[in-house]
Amino acid sequence: MTDLPPPEKLLPHRGNMLLVKSLEYADLKNMRSSALTELGKDCLFYDRGRNGLPSEISIEIMAQGVGLLYGYREYLQDKPGVECAMILSIKRYEIFCDIIPADTLLRTTNEIISEEYPIGVCNCELHLAENNTLLALAEITAYKP
């Protein structure tokens, strides 16, 4: 696999709204990917009282992971990446933790299970990278105008 581009080339998010740090793996034939992130105490969503990130932020991390996969496909076609996309629906969203520990490496895995452009249905999971503990999962329907 060749070097994968940074998220800034694949997503419109910038600054403290860019929650994913790198595209780790991308398989465009099977439309699967994984991305890594590590959100610290300087993260916009860090909760000092709970010493971590609210687990609900997992949906945005997973959605950005999906965006990386779509953005990478467009990047390879010399398009500008995902300039705009929206979550149309979340069919299933399960959270298995109360708080996401700060300064912990996280991995989101994503698989497009159905696609009829401009709509795609994606299975997503968020794990602790070091031991693969499942933190959250969702089925996200995304729309790219």
DSSP file (Angstrom, degrees, kcal/mol; ACC not computed):
  #  RESIDUE AA STRUCTURE BP1 BP2  ACC     N-H-->O    O-->H-N    N-H-->O    O-->H-N    TCO  KAPPA ALPHA  PHI   PSI    X-CA   Y-CA   Z-CA
    1    1 A M              0   0    0      0, 0.0     3,-0.1     0, 0.0     2,-0.0   0.000 360.0 360.0 360.0 140.2    0.0    0.0    0.0
    2    2 A T        -     0   0    0      1,-0.2     2,-0.1     0, 0.0     0, 0.0  -0.270 360.0 -71.3 -77.9 170.0    1.2    3.5   -0.8
    3    3 A D        -     0   0    0      1,-0.1    -1,-0.2    -2,-0.0     0, 0.0  -0.404  52.8-130.5 -61.0 136.9    1.5    6.3    1.7
    4    4 A L        -     0   0    0     19,-0.2    19,-0.1    -3,-0.1    -1,-0.1  -0.736  22.0-112.2 -93.9 140.8   -2.0    7.5    2.6
    5    5 A P        -     0   0    0      0, 0.0    18,-0.5     0, 0.0    -1,-0.1  -0.238  36.8 -96.6 -69.3 158.5   -2.7   11.2    2.5
    6    6 A P    >   -     0   0    0      0, 0.0     3,-1.9     0, 0.0     4,-0.4  -0.338  35.5-107.1 -71.3 157.4   -3.4   13.2    5.7
    7    7 A P  G >> S+     0   0    0      0, 0.0     4,-2.4     0, 0.0     3,-1.7   0.804 115.2  69.2 -55.5 -31.5   -7.0   13.9    6.7
    8    8 A E  G 34 S+     0   0    0      1,-0.3    10,-0.0     2,-0.2     0, 0.0   0.749  99.3  50.0 -61.7 -22.8   -6.7   17.5    5.7
    9    9 A K  G <4 S+     0   0    0     -3,-1.9    -1,-0.3     1,-0.1     0, 0.0   0.569 119.2  37.3 -87.1 -10.0   -6.5   16.4    2.1
   10   10 A L  T <4 S+     0   0    0     -3,-1.7    72,-2.1    -4,-0.4    -2,-0.2   0.644 114.1  45.2-116.2 -21.6   -9.6   14.2    2.4
   11   11 A L     <  -     0   0    0     -4,-2.4    72,-0.1     2,-0.2    -1,-0.1  -0.866  65.6-134.7-126.0 156.1  -12.1   16.0    4.7
   12   12 A P  S    S+     0   0    0      0, 0.0    71,-0.1     0, 0.0     6,-0.1   0.630  72.1 111.5 -82.4 -12.9  -13.3   19.6    5.0
   13   13 A H        +     0   0    0     -6,-0.1     2,-0.3     4,-0.1    -2,-0.2  -0.278  44.4 178.1 -64.6 144.9  -12.9   19.6    8.8
   14   14 A R    >   -     0   0    0      5,-0.0     3,-1.8     0, 0.0     4,-0.2  -0.937  40.8  -1.4-141.2 163.8  -10.2   21.9   10.2
   15   15 A G  G >  S-     0   0    0     -2,-0.3     3,-1.5     1,-0.3    -2,-0.0  -0.215 126.7  -8.4  59.1-138.1   -8.8   22.9   13.6
   16   16 A N  G 3  S+     0   0    0      1,-0.3    28,-0.3    27,-0.0    -1,-0.3   0.474 129.9  65.9 -77.0   0.5  -10.4   21.5   16.7
   17   17 A M  G <  S+     0   0    0     -3,-1.8     2,-1.0    27,-0.1    -1,-0.3   0.526  77.3  90.9 -94.8  -7.1  -13.2   19.9   14.6
   18   18 A L    <   +     0   0    0     -3,-1.5    -1,-0.1    -4,-0.2    43,-0.1  -0.784  50.7 168.1 -87.2 103.2  -10.9   17.5   12.8
   19   19 A L        +     0   0    0     -2,-1.0     2,-0.3    41,-0.1    19,-0.2   0.709  50.2  75.4 -94.8 -23.0  -11.0   14.5   15.2
   20   20 A V        -     0   0    0      1,-0.1    17,-0.2    17,-0.1     3,-0.1  -0.736  56.8-169.1 -92.2 141.5   -9.4   11.8   13.1
   21   21 A K        +     0   0    0     15,-2.5     2,-0.3    -2,-0.3    16,-0.2   0.729  62.1   3.6-104.0 -26.8   -5.6   12.0   12.9
   22   22 A S  E     -A   36   0A   0     14,-1.7    14,-2.5   -16,-0.1     2,-0.8  -0.977  58.4-122.4-161.1 146.3   -4.7    9.5   10.2
   23   23 A L  E     -A   35   0A   0    -18,-0.5    12,-0.3    -2,-0.3   -19,-0.2  -0.830  31.5-177.7 -85.1 114.3   -6.1    7.1    7.6
   24   24 A E  E     +     0   0A   0     10,-1.9     2,-0.3    -2,-0.8    11,-0.2   0.857  61.8   1.5 -85.1 -38.0   -4.5    3.8    8.7
   25   25 A Y  E     -A   34   0A   0      9,-1.8     9,-2.0     2,-0.0     2,-0.3  -0.994  57.7-173.8-153.4 142.2   -5.8    1.5    6.0
   26   26 A A  E     -A   33   0A   0     -2,-0.3     2,-0.5     7,-0.2     7,-0.2  -0.955   7.0-177.8-146.4 127.3   -8.0    1.7    3.0
   27   27 A D  E  >> +A   32   0A   0      5,-3.2     5,-2.0    -2,-0.3     4,-0.8  -0.896   4.1 179.7-122.4  96.3   -9.4   -1.0    0.7
   28   28 A L  T  45S+     0   0    0     -2,-0.5    -1,-0.1     1,-0.2     5,-0.0   0.751  77.6  63.0 -73.7 -23.1  -11.4    0.6   -2.0
   29   29 A K  T  45S+     0   0    0      1,-0.2    -1,-0.2     3,-0.1    -2,-0.0   0.927 120.6  23.7 -65.1 -43.4  -12.3   -2.7   -3.7
   30   30 A N  T  45S-     0   0    0     -3,-0.2    -2,-0.2     2,-0.1    -1,-0.2   0.368 107.4-124.0-101.9   2.5  -14.2   -3.8   -0.6
   31   31 A M  T  <5 +     0   0    0     -4,-0.8    81,-2.6     1,-0.2     2,-0.3   0.941  62.9 137.0  50.2  58.5  -14.9   -0.2    0.7
   32   32 A R  E   < +AB  27 111A   0     -5,-2.0    -5,-3.2    79,-0.2     2,-0.3  -0.953  22.1 160.7-128.8 149.3  -13.3   -0.8    4.1
   33   33 A S  E     -AB  26 110A   0     77,-2.3    77,-2.7    -2,-0.3     2,-0.3  -0.981  23.7-149.3-156.9 167.5  -11.0    1.4    6.1
   34   34 A S  E     -AB  25 109A   0     -9,-2.0   -10,-1.9    -2,-0.3    -9,-1.8  -0.989  13.7-170.3-140.7 149.7   -9.6    2.2    9.5
   35   35 A A  E     -AB  23 108A   0     73,-2.2    73,-2.4    -2,-0.3     2,-0.3  -0.956  11.3-139.4-137.4 154.6   -8.4    5.5   10.9
   36   36 A L  E     +AB  22 107A   0    -14,-2.5   -15,-2.5    -2,-0.3   -14,-1.7  -0.851  20.9 168.4-115.8 150.4   -6.6    6.5   14.1
   37   37 A T  E     - B   0 106A   0     69,-1.9    69,-3.4    -2,-0.3     2,-0.3  -0.984  18.8-164.8-152.7 157.1   -7.0    9.3   16.5
   38   38 A E  E     - B   0 105A   0     -2,-0.3     2,-0.5    67,-0.2    67,-0.2  -0.867  14.1-165.5-144.3 107.6   -5.8   10.4   19.9
   39   39 A L        -     0   0    0     65,-0.5    64,-2.5    -2,-0.3    65,-0.5  -0.841  12.4-170.3-101.7 125.5   -7.7   13.1   21.6
   40   40 A G    >   -     0   0    0     -2,-0.5     3,-1.8    62,-0.3     6,-0.2  -0.191  44.1 -77.4-103.2-167.2   -6.1   14.8   24.5
   41   41 A K  T 3  S+     0   0    0      1,-0.3     5,-0.1    -2,-0.1     7,-0.1   0.625 125.3  63.7 -69.5 -13.4   -7.0   17.3   27.2
   42   42 A D  T 3  S+     0   0    0      3,-0.0    -1,-0.3     2,-0.0     2,-0.1   0.464  77.3 118.1 -87.4  -1.7   -6.7   20.1   24.7
   43   43 A C  S X  S-     0   0    0     -3,-1.8     3,-1.8     1,-0.1   -26,-0.1  -0.401  74.4-125.1 -66.5 139.7   -9.6   18.6   22.7
   44   44 A L  T 3  S+     0   0    0    -28,-0.3    -1,-0.1     1,-0.3   -27,-0.1   0.798 110.8  48.1 -52.8 -32.6  -12.7   20.9   22.4
   45   45 A F  T 3  S+     0   0    0      2,-0.1    -1,-0.3     9,-0.0    12,-0.1   0.383  79.1 129.1 -95.8   2.8  -14.9   18.1   23.8
   46   46 A Y    <   -     0   0    0     -3,-1.8     2,-0.7     7,-0.2     7,-0.2  -0.371  47.3-151.1 -62.0 133.7  -12.7   17.2   26.8
   47   47 A D  B >>> -F   52   0B   0      5,-3.3     5,-1.5     1,-0.2     4,-1.1  -0.915   7.9-167.4-110.7 105.7  -14.7   17.1   30.0
   48   48 A R  T 345S+     0   0    0     -2,-0.7     3,-0.4     1,-0.2    -1,-0.2   0.882  86.6  58.0 -60.5 -40.1  -12.4   18.0   33.0
   49   49 A G  T 345S+     0   0    0      1,-0.2    -1,-0.2     2,-0.1    -2,-0.0   0.800 117.8  32.6 -62.7 -28.3  -15.0   16.9   35.6
   50   50 A R  T <45S-     0   0    0     -3,-0.7    -1,-0.2     2,-0.2    -2,-0.2   0.441 103.7-130.4-106.5  -3.5  -15.0   13.4   34.0
   51   51 A N  T  <5S+     0   0    0     -4,-1.1    51,-0.6    -3,-0.4     2,-0.3   0.904  78.0  45.0  54.1  48.3  -11.3   13.4   32.9
   52   52 A G  E   <S-FG  47 101B   0     -5,-1.5    -5,-3.3    49,-0.2    -2,-0.2  -0.970  95.6 -62.6 177.7-165.6  -12.1   12.3   29.4
   53   53 A L  E     - G   0 100B   0     47,-3.1    47,-3.2    -2,-0.3    -7,-0.2  -0.858  53.4-103.3-106.5 139.5  -14.3   12.7   26.4
   54   54 A P  E >   - G   0  99B   0      0, 0.0     3,-2.0     0, 0.0     4,-0.2  -0.370  29.0-127.1 -60.1 137.8  -18.1   12.1   26.5
   55   55 A S  G >  S+     0   0    0     43,-1.2     3,-1.9     1,-0.3     4,-0.2   0.733 103.0  74.4 -61.8 -21.7  -18.8    8.8   24.8
   56   56 A E  G >  S+     0   0    0      1,-0.3     3,-1.3    42,-0.2     4,-0.4   0.715  79.7  72.5 -65.5 -19.3  -21.3   10.5   22.5
   57   57 A I  G X> S+     0   0    0     -3,-2.0     4,-1.9     1,-0.2     3,-0.6   0.672  76.2  84.1 -67.3 -14.6  -18.4   12.1   20.5
   58   58 A S  H <> S+     0   0    0     -3,-1.9     4,-2.6     1,-0.2    -1,-0.2   0.829  81.1  60.1 -58.1 -32.4  -17.8    8.6   19.2
   59   59 A I  H <> S+     0   0    0     -3,-1.3     4,-2.3    -4,-0.2    -1,-0.2   0.899 106.5  45.7 -65.7 -38.2  -20.5    9.1   16.5
   60   60 A E  H <> S+     0   0    0     -3,-0.6     4,-2.4    -4,-0.4    -1,-0.2   0.889 111.5  52.0 -71.2 -38.4  -18.5   12.1   15.0
   61   61 A I  H  X S+     0   0    0     -4,-1.9     4,-1.7     2,-0.2    -2,-0.2   0.937 113.1  45.0 -61.6 -45.6  -15.2   10.2   15.2
   62   62 A M  H  X S+     0   0    0     -4,-2.6     4,-2.0     2,-0.2    -2,-0.2   0.902 111.6  52.5 -65.9 -40.3  -16.8    7.3   13.3
   63   63 A A  H  X S+     0   0    0     -4,-2.3     4,-2.3     1,-0.2    -1,-0.2   0.894 108.6  50.2 -63.1 -39.3  -18.5    9.6   10.8
   64   64 A Q  H  X S+     0   0    0     -4,-2.4     4,-2.0     2,-0.2    -1,-0.2   0.861 106.4  56.4 -67.4 -33.1  -15.2   11.3   10.0
   65   65 A G  H  X S+     0   0    0     -4,-1.7     4,-1.5     2,-0.2    -2,-0.2   0.906 107.9  47.5 -61.5 -41.1  -13.7    7.8    9.5
   66   66 A V  H  X S+     0   0    0     -4,-2.0     4,-2.2     1,-0.2     5,-0.2   0.915 108.9  55.0 -63.4 -43.1  -16.3    7.2    6.9
   67   67 A G  H  X S+     0   0    0     -4,-2.3     4,-3.1     1,-0.2    15,-0.2   0.861 103.5  55.6 -59.0 -36.6  -15.5   10.6    5.3
   68   68 A L  H  X S+     0   0    0     -4,-2.0     4,-2.6     2,-0.2    -1,-0.2   0.906 106.8  50.1 -62.3 -41.1  -11.8    9.6    5.1
   69   69 A L  H  X S+     0   0    0     -4,-1.5     4,-1.8     2,-0.2    -2,-0.2   0.946 115.6  41.3 -64.0 -48.4  -12.8    6.5    3.1
   70   70 A Y  H  X S+     0   0    0     -4,-2.2     4,-2.0     1,-0.2    -2,-0.2   0.910 115.4  51.8 -64.0 -41.5  -14.9    8.5    0.7
   71   71 A G  H  X S+     0   0    0     -4,-3.1     4,-2.6    -5,-0.2    -2,-0.2   0.878 107.2  52.5 -63.5 -37.7  -12.4   11.3    0.5
   72   72 A Y  H  X S+     0   0    0     -4,-2.6     4,-2.2     2,-0.2    -1,-0.2   0.902 107.1  52.4 -65.4 -40.9   -9.6    8.8   -0.3
   73   73 A R  H  X S+     0   0    0     -4,-1.8     4,-0.6     1,-0.2    -1,-0.2   0.929 113.6  43.7 -60.4 -44.1  -11.6    7.4   -3.2
   74   74 A E  H ><>S+     0   0    0     -4,-2.0     5,-2.8     1,-0.2     3,-0.8   0.874 109.0  57.8 -69.2 -36.8  -12.1   10.9   -4.6
   75   75 A Y  H ><5S+     0   0    0     -4,-2.6     3,-1.7     1,-0.3    -1,-0.2   0.905 103.7  52.3 -58.2 -43.2   -8.4   11.8   -3.9
   76   76 A L  H 3<5S+     0   0    0     -4,-2.2    -1,-0.3     1,-0.3    -2,-0.2   0.679 106.5  54.4 -69.6 -16.3   -7.3    9.0   -6.1
   77   77 A Q  T <<5S-     0   0    0     -3,-0.8    -1,-0.3    -4,-0.6    -2,-0.2   0.161 121.7-109.2 -98.2  16.4   -9.6   10.3   -8.8
   78   78 A D  T < 5S+     0   0    0     -3,-1.7    -3,-0.2     1,-0.2    -2,-0.1   0.789  75.9 137.0  58.3  31.2   -7.9   13.7   -8.6
   79   79 A K      < -     0   0    0     -5,-2.8    -1,-0.2    -8,-0.1     3,-0.1  -0.625  69.6-104.7 -97.3 165.5  -11.0   15.2   -7.0
   80   80 A P        -     0   0    0      0, 0.0    -5,-0.1     0, 0.0     2,-0.1   0.354  57.1-112.2 -76.9   9.3  -10.7   17.6   -4.0
   81   81 A G        -     0   0    0    -11,-0.1     2,-0.8   -10,-0.1   -70,-0.2  -0.410  66.6 -23.9  88.7-173.2  -11.8   15.1   -1.4
   82   82 A V        +     0   0    0    -72,-2.1     3,-0.2   -15,-0.2   -11,-0.1  -0.644  59.7 173.2 -78.0 109.6  -15.1   15.3    0.5
   83   83 A E  S    S+     0   0    0     -2,-0.8     2,-0.3     1,-0.3    -1,-0.2   0.778  70.6   0.9 -86.5 -29.2  -16.0   18.9    0.5
   84   84 A C        +     0   0    0     -3,-0.1    -1,-0.3     2,-0.0     2,-0.3  -0.942  67.0 158.0-159.8 135.3  -19.4   18.4    2.1
   85   85 A A        -     0   0    0     -2,-0.3     2,-0.4    59,-0.2    59,-0.2  -0.977  18.2-152.9-154.4 157.9  -21.3   15.4    3.4
   86   86 A M  E     -C  143   0A   0     57,-2.7    57,-2.9    -2,-0.3     2,-0.7  -0.973  22.3-119.4-136.4 147.7  -24.1   14.9    5.9
   87   87 A I  E     -C  142   0A   0     -2,-0.4    55,-0.3    55,-0.2     3,-0.1  -0.788  27.3-176.7 -81.1 118.8  -25.3   12.2    8.1
   88   88 A L  E     -     0   0A   0     53,-3.0     2,-0.3    -2,-0.7    54,-0.2   0.877  63.4 -14.7 -82.6 -42.0  -28.9   11.4    6.9
   89   89 A S  E     -C  141   0A   0     52,-1.5    52,-2.9     0, 0.0     2,-0.5  -0.993  46.1-141.4-157.6 159.4  -29.7    8.8    9.6
   90   90 A I  E     -C  140   0A   0     -2,-0.3    50,-0.2    50,-0.2     3,-0.1  -0.943  19.1-178.9-124.4 105.6  -28.2    6.6   12.3
   91   91 A K  E    S+     0   0A   0     48,-2.1     2,-0.4    -2,-0.5    -1,-0.1   0.877  72.9  12.9 -75.3 -37.4  -30.1    3.3   12.3
   92   92 A R  E     +C  139   0A   0     47,-0.7    47,-2.0     2,-0.0     2,-0.3  -0.998  62.7 172.6-142.4 133.7  -28.2    1.8   15.2
   93   93 A Y  E     +C  138   0A   0     -2,-0.4     2,-0.4    45,-0.2    45,-0.2  -0.891   6.1 176.4-145.9 111.9  -25.9    3.4   17.7
   94   94 A E  E     -C  137   0A   0     43,-2.6    43,-2.3    -2,-0.3     2,-0.4  -0.964  10.7-162.9-120.8 133.6  -24.6    1.5   20.7
   95   95 A I  E     -C  136   0A   0     -2,-0.4    41,-0.3    41,-0.2    40,-0.1  -0.954   7.6-174.5-116.3 132.3  -22.2    2.9   23.2
   96   96 A F        +     0   0    0     39,-3.5     2,-0.3    -2,-0.4    40,-0.2   0.159  65.9  49.9-113.7  17.1  -20.3    0.6   25.5
   97   97 A C        -     0   0    0     38,-0.4     3,-0.1     1,-0.1   -42,-0.1  -0.980  63.8-141.4-149.3 158.2  -18.5    3.1   27.8
   98   98 A D  S    S+     0   0    0     -2,-0.3   -43,-1.2     1,-0.3     2,-0.3   0.791  89.5  15.5 -87.9 -32.4  -19.4    6.2   29.8
   99   99 A I  E     -G   54   0B   0    -45,-0.2    -1,-0.3   -44,-0.1   -48,-0.0  -0.990  67.3-133.0-143.8 145.2  -16.3    8.1   29.0
  100  100 A I  E     -G   53   0B   0    -47,-3.2   -47,-3.1    -2,-0.3     4,-0.0  -0.912  37.5-119.8 -99.3 119.1  -13.5    7.9   26.4
  101  101 A P  E >   -G   52   0B   0      0, 0.0     3,-0.7     0, 0.0   -62,-0.2  -0.300  27.1-117.9 -61.6 137.5  -10.1    8.3   28.2
  102  102 A A  T 3  S+     0   0    0    -51,-0.6   -62,-0.3     1,-0.2     3,-0.1  -0.342  93.6  24.1 -69.5 156.1   -8.1   11.2   27.0
  103  103 A D  T 3  S+     0   0    0    -64,-2.5     2,-0.4     1,-0.2    -1,-0.2   0.824  91.3 130.8  58.5  35.7   -4.7   10.7   25.4
  104  104 A T    <   -     0   0    0     -3,-0.7   -65,-0.5   -65,-0.5     2,-0.3  -0.972  62.9-116.7-119.8 133.0   -5.6    7.1   24.3
  105  105 A L  E     -B   38   0A   0     -2,-0.4    24,-2.6   -67,-0.2    25,-0.5  -0.538  36.6-168.5 -71.1 126.6   -5.1    5.8   20.8
  106  106 A L  E     -BD  37 128A   0    -69,-3.4   -69,-1.9    -2,-0.3     2,-0.4  -0.866  10.7-156.5-117.1 149.8   -8.4    5.0   19.2
  107  107 A R  E     -BD  36 127A   0     20,-2.6    20,-3.0    -2,-0.3     2,-0.5  -0.994   1.9-162.8-126.9 128.9   -9.2    3.1   16.0
  108  108 A T  E     -BD  35 126A   0    -73,-2.4   -73,-2.2    -2,-0.4     2,-0.4  -0.939   7.4-160.7-106.9 132.4  -12.4    3.5   13.9
  109  109 A T  E     -BD  34 125A   0     16,-2.3    16,-2.2    -2,-0.5     2,-0.4  -0.913  10.9-172.4-112.0 141.6  -13.2    0.8   11.4
  110  110 A N  E     -BD  33 124A   0    -77,-2.7   -77,-2.3    -2,-0.4     2,-0.4  -0.985  12.5-178.0-138.5 141.2  -15.6    1.5    8.6
  111  111 A E  E     -BD  32 123A   0     12,-2.2    12,-2.9    -2,-0.4     2,-0.7  -0.967  23.5-139.2-141.7 124.6  -17.3   -0.6    5.9
  112  112 A I  E     + D   0 122A   0    -81,-2.6    10,-0.3    -2,-0.4     3,-0.1  -0.736  24.7 176.8 -79.3 114.6  -19.6    0.7    3.2
  113  113 A I  E     +     0   0A   0      8,-2.5     2,-0.3    -2,-0.7     9,-0.2   0.643  66.7  15.0 -97.4 -16.3  -22.3   -2.0    3.1
  114  114 A S  E     + D   0 121A   0      7,-1.4     7,-3.2     2,-0.0     2,-0.4  -0.955  65.3 179.9-156.9 136.3  -24.6   -0.4    0.5
  115  115 A E  E     + D   0 120A   0     -2,-0.3     2,-0.3     5,-0.2     5,-0.2  -0.964  17.1 162.9-146.6 127.3  -24.0    2.5   -1.9
  116  116 A E  E >   - D   0 119A   0      3,-2.9     3,-2.4    -2,-0.4    -2,-0.0  -0.819  62.1 -83.1-137.5  95.4  -26.2    4.1   -4.4
  117  117 A Y  T 3  S+     0   0    0      1,-0.3     3,-0.1    -2,-0.3    26,-0.1  -0.041 115.3  19.8 -46.8 130.9  -24.6    7.5   -5.2
  118  118 A P  T 3  S+     0   0    0      0, 0.0    26,-2.4     0, 0.0     2,-0.4  -0.877 122.2  62.3-100.6  21.0  -24.9    9.9   -3.5
  119  119 A I  E <   +DE 116 143A   0     -3,-2.4    -3,-2.9    24,-0.2     2,-0.3  -0.904  57.0 178.0-114.1 136.6  -26.1    7.8   -0.5
  120  120 A G  E     -DE 115 142A   0     22,-2.2    22,-2.9    -2,-0.4     2,-0.5  -0.991  20.7-144.6-135.6 145.1  -24.1    5.2    1.3
  121  121 A V  E     -DE 114 141A   0     -7,-3.2    -8,-2.5    -2,-0.3    -7,-1.4  -0.937  25.2-169.1-109.5 128.8  -24.8    3.0    4.3
  122  122 A C  E     -DE 112 140A   0     18,-3.1    18,-2.5    -2,-0.5     2,-0.5  -0.956  21.1-147.5-127.6 132.2  -21.8    2.4    6.6
  123  123 A N  E     -DE 111 139A   0    -12,-2.9   -12,-2.2    -2,-0.4     2,-0.3  -0.859  30.8-176.9 -90.7 130.3  -21.1    0.0    9.4
  124  124 A C  E     -DE 110 138A   0     14,-2.8    14,-2.1    -2,-0.5     2,-0.3  -0.952  14.7-175.7-132.0 147.9  -18.7    1.7   11.9
  125  125 A E  E     -DE 109 137A   0    -16,-2.2   -16,-2.3    -2,-0.3     2,-0.5  -0.992  12.4-152.2-139.3 148.0  -16.9    0.7   15.1
  126  126 A L  E     +DE 108 136A   0     10,-2.7     9,-3.3    -2,-0.3    10,-1.5  -0.989  24.1 173.5-121.2 127.2  -14.7    2.6   17.5
  127  127 A H  E     -DE 107 134A   0    -20,-3.0   -20,-2.6    -2,-0.5     2,-0.5  -0.883  41.9-104.8-127.9 155.8  -12.1    0.6   19.5
  128  128 A L  E  >  -D  106   0A   0      5,-2.2     4,-1.7    -2,-0.3     5,-0.3  -0.737  36.9-142.3 -70.4 128.8   -9.3    1.3   21.9
  129  129 A A  T  4 S+     0   0    0    -24,-2.6   -23,-0.1    -2,-0.5    -1,-0.1   0.855  90.4  58.7 -68.1 -34.8   -6.3    0.6   19.6
  130  130 A E  T  4 S+     0   0    0    -25,-0.5    -1,-0.2     1,-0.2   -24,-0.1   0.836 128.1   8.0 -69.6 -32.6   -4.1   -1.1   22.1
  131  131 A N  T  4 S-     0   0    0     -3,-0.3    -1,-0.2     2,-0.1    -2,-0.2   0.327  95.7-116.7-133.1   8.2   -6.4   -4.0   23.1
  132  132 A N     <  +     0   0    0     -4,-1.7     2,-0.3     1,-0.2    -3,-0.2   0.693  48.9 170.5  65.5  21.7   -9.3   -3.7   20.6
  133  133 A T        -     0   0    0     -5,-0.3    -5,-2.2     1,-0.1     2,-0.4  -0.488  36.3-122.2 -64.2 126.8  -11.9   -3.0   23.2
  134  134 A L  E     + E   0 127A   0     -2,-0.3    -7,-0.2    -7,-0.2     3,-0.1  -0.599  36.8 170.7 -75.7 123.5  -15.2   -2.0   21.5
  135  135 A L  E     -     0   0A   0     -9,-3.3   -39,-3.5    -2,-0.4   -38,-0.4   0.771  63.0 -13.5-100.2 -36.6  -16.3    1.5   22.6
  136  136 A A  E     -CE  95 126A   0    -10,-1.5   -10,-2.7   -41,-0.3    -1,-0.4  -0.988  52.2-164.0-162.0 157.7  -19.2    2.1   20.2
  137  137 A L  E     +CE  94 125A   0    -43,-2.3   -43,-2.6    -2,-0.3     2,-0.3  -0.983  13.3 171.1-145.4 156.1  -20.7    1.0   17.0
  138  138 A A  E     -CE  93 124A   0    -14,-2.1   -14,-2.8    -2,-0.3     2,-0.6  -0.991  32.8-133.9-158.1 156.3  -23.2    2.5   14.5
  139  139 A E  E     -CE  92 123A   0    -47,-2.0   -48,-2.1    -2,-0.3   -47,-0.7  -0.971  35.8-170.0-113.7 111.7  -24.8    2.1   11.1
  140  140 A I  E     -CE  90 122A   0    -18,-2.5   -18,-3.1    -2,-0.6     2,-0.6  -0.866  17.6-154.0-109.1 131.7  -24.6    5.5    9.5
  141  141 A T  E     -CE  89 121A   0    -52,-2.9   -53,-3.0    -2,-0.4   -52,-1.5  -0.933  23.4-168.0-101.4 120.9  -26.4    6.6    6.3
  142  142 A A  E     -CE  87 120A   0    -22,-2.9   -22,-2.2    -2,-0.6     2,-0.4  -0.809  12.3-156.8-113.9 150.1  -24.4    9.4    4.7
  143  143 A Y  E     -CE  86 119A   0    -57,-2.9   -57,-2.7    -2,-0.3   -24,-0.2  -0.992   3.1-168.5-126.6 130.2  -25.3   11.7    1.9
  144  144 A K              0   0    0    -26,-2.4   -59,-0.2    -2,-0.4    -2,-0.0  -0.926 360.0 360.0-120.7 106.1  -22.7   13.5   -0.3
  145  145 A P              0   0    0      0, 0.0   -60,-0.1     0, 0.0    -1,-0.1   0.515 360.0 360.0 -65.5 360.0  -24.3   16.2   -2.5
